[in-house]
Amino acid sequence: MRLHHLNCGTLRLFRAPLVCRVLLLETDNGLVLIDTGFGMGDIEDPVTRLGPIRHLVRPDLDPAETALRQIEGMGLRPSDVRHILLTHGDPDHIGGLSDFPHARVHMSAEEARALHDQPSLPERHRYRTAQIAHGPDIVAHAPGECNWQGFAGVTVLDDIAEGLLMVPIPGHSRGHSGYAVRQGNRWLLHVGDMFYHRSTLEGGFGGMPWALRSLETLAAFDRHAIAANHHHAADLSARARNDIDIVCTHDPSGF
């Protein structure tokens, strides 16, 4: 398996430049995306598809940053994207879905319910149904039966790619997930918006811009779960530093 880190959406939160990290996996069964970042539809109609949040995070909305254009630039075929694995349904994570209309879209069952039914008022403001108006083929995964690195309910996705796990990390959203990818003797764990800044892995917020900390709090579905997730991330980073590389969506460091 070859793995690529893509920035599919530069954000500008006051003086804190952020990225939208997307993983592209080249597998024996075709291409797999973990999240999509912003897509061509968002660039064409940001008012409808992104809503007021665009004024806060100020995305560049550059066509060259879309997963579609980057995949083409690698000499790969966008039609070979067979599966898209979503951490959650926020606009900066699912905007590119409509660029890959034939891909199967995987997410946790709780997140799929939140995205479609929007059972609470904050979720009605959070999700942009225009981004899924094309009717993607959504596969909603119930919690699995595995435990992995202190995470319960982990789902093995070997039918998509060997050594691929869906890891439940609710808190930022109702059904937020991370994804673990085995690479030889190591794992790469993409935790999405489990945390926003690398200082979380060191057990604190040193160097974290105040605006970013405020946004993380504002966007949290469950603040108590977010706090627990931060402790888990710091513990995992210290305990498995030689075995697991942990990345989040928006921190540009090391990108």
DODREN-987472 format. One record per residue (C-alpha): x, y negated, z negated; residue number from 1. Coordinates in nm, 2 decimals. Each point is the difference from the previous one (the first is absolute). Layout:
# DODREN-987472
     east    north       up   lumdo
        X        Y        Z     NUM
...
//
This chain:
# DODREN-987472
     east    north       up   lumdo
     0.00     0.00     0.00       1
     0.13    -0.35     0.09       2
    -0.13    -0.28    -0.22       3
    -0.01    -0.37     0.09       4
    -0.07    -0.30    -0.23       5
    -0.19    -0.27     0.18       6
    -0.10    -0.35    -0.11       7
    -0.35    -0.03     0.14       8
    -0.09    -0.34    -0.14       9
     0.22    -0.28    -0.14      10
    -0.19    -0.19    -0.28      11
     0.09    -0.33    -0.15      12
    -0.13    -0.04    -0.36      13
     0.12    -0.35    -0.09      14
     0.38     0.04     0.00      15
     0.00     0.38    -0.02      16
     0.03     0.17     0.34      17
    -0.15     0.35     0.00      18
    -0.02     0.29     0.24      19
    -0.26     0.26     0.08      20
     0.20     0.32    -0.01      21
    -0.14     0.28     0.22      22
     0.16     0.34     0.05      23
     0.01     0.17     0.34      24
     0.07     0.37    -0.01      25
     0.10     0.19     0.31      26
    -0.12     0.35    -0.06      27
    -0.04     0.33     0.20      28
    -0.37    -0.08     0.01      29
     0.03    -0.36     0.14      30
     0.03    -0.34    -0.17      31
    -0.13    -0.08    -0.35      32
    -0.04    -0.34    -0.15      33
    -0.02    -0.08    -0.37      34
    -0.21    -0.32     0.01      35
    -0.01    -0.22     0.30      36
     0.05    -0.36    -0.11      37
    -0.16    -0.26     0.22      38
    -0.12     0.09     0.35      39
    -0.08    -0.17     0.33      40
    -0.36    -0.05    -0.09      41
     0.11    -0.20    -0.31      42
     0.21    -0.23     0.22      43
    -0.29    -0.05     0.25      44
    -0.26    -0.07    -0.27      45
     0.15    -0.08    -0.34      46
    -0.31    -0.18    -0.13      47
    -0.23     0.30     0.03      48
     0.25     0.28    -0.07      49
     0.21    -0.15    -0.28      50
    -0.23    -0.26    -0.16      51
     0.11    -0.26    -0.26      52
     0.29     0.20    -0.14      53
     0.20    -0.11     0.31      54
     0.03    -0.35    -0.14      55
     0.17     0.14    -0.32      56
     0.24     0.25     0.15      57
     0.05    -0.18     0.34      58
     0.09     0.29     0.22      59
     0.22    -0.07     0.30      60
    -0.23     0.21     0.22      61
     0.27     0.06     0.26      62
    -0.09     0.26     0.26      63
     0.36     0.13     0.00      64
    -0.04     0.10    -0.37      65
    -0.31     0.23     0.07      66
     0.06     0.37    -0.03      67
    -0.14     0.03     0.36      68
     0.27    -0.22     0.15      69
     0.28     0.14    -0.21      70
    -0.09     0.36     0.10      71
     0.00    -0.11     0.36      72
     0.33    -0.17    -0.05      73
     0.15     0.33    -0.12      74
    -0.10     0.17     0.32      75
    -0.27     0.20    -0.18      76
    -0.36     0.03     0.11      77
    -0.27    -0.16    -0.23      78
    -0.23     0.28     0.12      79
     0.22     0.24    -0.19      80
    -0.10    -0.14    -0.33      81
    -0.21     0.29    -0.12      82
    -0.04    -0.09    -0.37      83
    -0.01    -0.32    -0.21      84
     0.04     0.03    -0.37      85
    -0.14    -0.29    -0.20      86
     0.11    -0.11    -0.34      87
    -0.32    -0.21    -0.02      88
    -0.24    -0.21     0.20      89
     0.12    -0.36    -0.05      90
     0.02    -0.21     0.32      91
     0.39     0.00     0.01      92
     0.01     0.38     0.00      93
    -0.27     0.10     0.25      94
    -0.01    -0.27     0.26      95
     0.18     0.22     0.25      96
    -0.25     0.28    -0.01      97
    -0.18    -0.12     0.31      98
     0.33     0.01     0.20      99
     0.00     0.38    -0.04     100
    -0.37     0.09     0.04     101
     0.06     0.37     0.06     102
     0.20     0.06    -0.32     103
    -0.15     0.18    -0.30     104
     0.00    -0.24    -0.30     105
     0.07     0.15    -0.34     106
    -0.07    -0.15    -0.34     107
    -0.12     0.10    -0.34     108
    -0.38     0.07    -0.03     109
    -0.03    -0.28    -0.26     110
     0.16    -0.25     0.23     111
    -0.21     0.11     0.29     112
    -0.31    -0.05    -0.21     113
     0.11    -0.35    -0.11     114
     0.09    -0.10     0.36     115
    -0.34     0.11     0.14     116
    -0.24    -0.06    -0.29     117
     0.18    -0.29    -0.18     118
    -0.17     0.09    -0.33     119
     0.11    -0.31    -0.19     120
     0.00    -0.38     0.07     121
     0.39    -0.02     0.01     122
     0.01     0.28     0.25     123
    -0.25    -0.18     0.23     124
     0.25    -0.28     0.01     125
     0.30     0.22     0.02     126
    -0.07     0.22     0.31     127
    -0.06    -0.13     0.35     128
    -0.23     0.24     0.18     129
     0.08    -0.17     0.33     130
     0.33     0.19    -0.01     131
    -0.18     0.33     0.01     132
    -0.28    -0.10     0.24     133
     0.15     0.22     0.27     134
    -0.11     0.31    -0.21     135
     0.33     0.17    -0.09     136
     0.00     0.38    -0.07     137
     0.04    -0.02    -0.38     138
     0.10     0.31    -0.20     139
    -0.08    -0.05    -0.37     140
     0.22     0.21    -0.23     141
    -0.13     0.11    -0.34     142
     0.27     0.02    -0.27     143
     0.23     0.30     0.06     144
     0.11     0.26    -0.25     145
     0.37    -0.07    -0.03     146
     0.20    -0.20    -0.25     147
     0.32    -0.18     0.12     148
     0.23    -0.22    -0.20     149
    -0.26    -0.08    -0.26     150
    -0.28    -0.07     0.26     151
    -0.31     0.22    -0.02     152
    -0.24     0.08     0.28     153
     0.27     0.01     0.27     154
    -0.10     0.13     0.35     155
     0.24     0.19     0.22     156
    -0.02    -0.11     0.36     157
     0.21     0.27     0.16     158
    -0.26     0.03     0.28     159
     0.11    -0.35     0.11     160
     0.37     0.03    -0.07     161
     0.20     0.24    -0.22     162
     0.11    -0.17    -0.33     163
    -0.27    -0.27     0.00     164
    -0.21    -0.07    -0.31     165
    -0.29    -0.24    -0.08     166
     0.05    -0.13    -0.35     167
    -0.29    -0.16    -0.19     168
     0.10    -0.34    -0.15     169
    -0.33    -0.18    -0.08     170
     0.02    -0.35    -0.15     171
     0.07    -0.25     0.28     172
    -0.31     0.13     0.17     173
    -0.26     0.26    -0.10     174
     0.15     0.29     0.19     175
     0.36    -0.13     0.07     176
     0.25     0.27     0.11     177
     0.37     0.03     0.06     178
     0.17     0.25     0.23     179
     0.31     0.21    -0.07     180
     0.21     0.12     0.30     181
     0.27     0.26    -0.05     182
     0.33    -0.07     0.17     183
     0.24     0.29    -0.05     184
     0.09     0.00    -0.37     185
    -0.16    -0.34    -0.07     186
    -0.35    -0.15     0.00     187
    -0.12    -0.33     0.12     188
    -0.30    -0.13    -0.19     189
    -0.20    -0.28     0.16     190
    -0.21    -0.14    -0.29     191
    -0.19    -0.26     0.20     192
    -0.12    -0.28    -0.23     193
     0.07     0.20    -0.32     194
     0.24    -0.29    -0.07     195
     0.11    -0.31     0.19     196
     0.36    -0.06    -0.10     197
     0.31     0.21    -0.06     198
     0.04    -0.13    -0.35     199
    -0.29     0.22    -0.10     200
     0.23     0.30     0.05     201
     0.23    -0.14    -0.26     202
    -0.28    -0.02    -0.26     203
    -0.07    -0.38     0.02     204
    -0.07    -0.29     0.22     205
     0.35    -0.17     0.01     206
     0.03    -0.20     0.32     207
    -0.36     0.06     0.10     208
    -0.15    -0.32     0.15     209
    -0.29    -0.13    -0.21     210
    -0.23    -0.02     0.30     211
     0.06     0.37     0.08     212
    -0.07     0.10    -0.36     213
    -0.32    -0.21     0.01     214
    -0.11     0.16     0.33     215
     0.06     0.35    -0.13     216
    -0.22    -0.07    -0.30     217
    -0.27    -0.17     0.21     218
    -0.01     0.29     0.25     219
    -0.02     0.28    -0.27     220
    -0.31     0.21    -0.02     221
     0.10     0.13    -0.34     222
     0.27    -0.20    -0.19     223
     0.04     0.26    -0.27     224
     0.08     0.26     0.26     225
     0.24    -0.24     0.17     226
     0.19    -0.04    -0.32     227
     0.02     0.38    -0.05     228
     0.11     0.04     0.36     229
     0.29    -0.25    -0.05     230
     0.12     0.21    -0.30     231
    -0.02     0.32     0.21     232
     0.19    -0.16     0.29     233
     0.28    -0.12    -0.23     234
     0.02     0.33    -0.18     235
     0.01     0.19     0.33     236
     0.26    -0.23     0.14     237
     0.23     0.06    -0.30     238
    -0.06     0.37    -0.03     239
     0.01     0.10     0.37     240
     0.24    -0.26     0.14     241
     0.21     0.26     0.17     242
    -0.29     0.19     0.15     243
    -0.27    -0.26     0.10     244
     0.01    -0.33     0.18     245
    -0.29    -0.22    -0.09     246
    -0.12    -0.27     0.23     247
    -0.31    -0.23    -0.01     248
    -0.18    -0.19     0.27     249
     0.09    -0.36    -0.05     250
     0.34    -0.03    -0.16     251
     0.25    -0.09     0.28     252
     0.31     0.10    -0.19     253
     0.19     0.28     0.15     254
    -0.22    -0.01     0.31     255
//
